[in-house]
Amino acid sequence: METSTSGAPSGTGSGSSLGKEAQAHLPDCSRILLFDAAGSVLFASCAVLPGEAKQLAACFDDREAAVQSGLRLEGRRYEVHRHHPPLVFGRSMADCEPETSTGIAVCRMDRPSGGAAFIAVTYEQPHTSARVVPRVQDFAQKHLAAA
């Protein structure tokens, strides 16, 4: 289930505890979204509009389409700068101000039990992909593979 546009966090049970782990592990991230390949939201610290989680999961299917279409979260478009599965990341240039732009990273983790789990995060300046992306991947490897 995705959050409403009100921005209230979603997720219960194990998804919620996983979300708390993500928030503790990734304190520099302004938004955190945990979801599965079907686009079902496990945890969200932000508003997730209908179809956004599914679109984020699909960004791994076709590099060219991901670069052309970008990524969307909370209705905001993010340009894809790097498409290196299990990671896709980029930055929003909606305001055309690189110093105040928002970064995004999506990591896919295939689970031994089958299927995939994903984490998408955003981060504000002065945080950069060089700092955030390795931490997101570390979280995914430690927590999503077993989820």
Secondary structure, DSSP 8 states (H G I E B T S, - for coil): ----TT---B--HHHHHHHHHHHHH-TTEEEEEEEETT--EEEESS---TTHHHHHHHTTT-HHHHHHH-EEETTEEEEEEEEETTEEEEEE-TTS-GGG-EEEEEEEEE-TTSSEEEEEEEEETT--HHHHHHHHHHHIIIIITT-
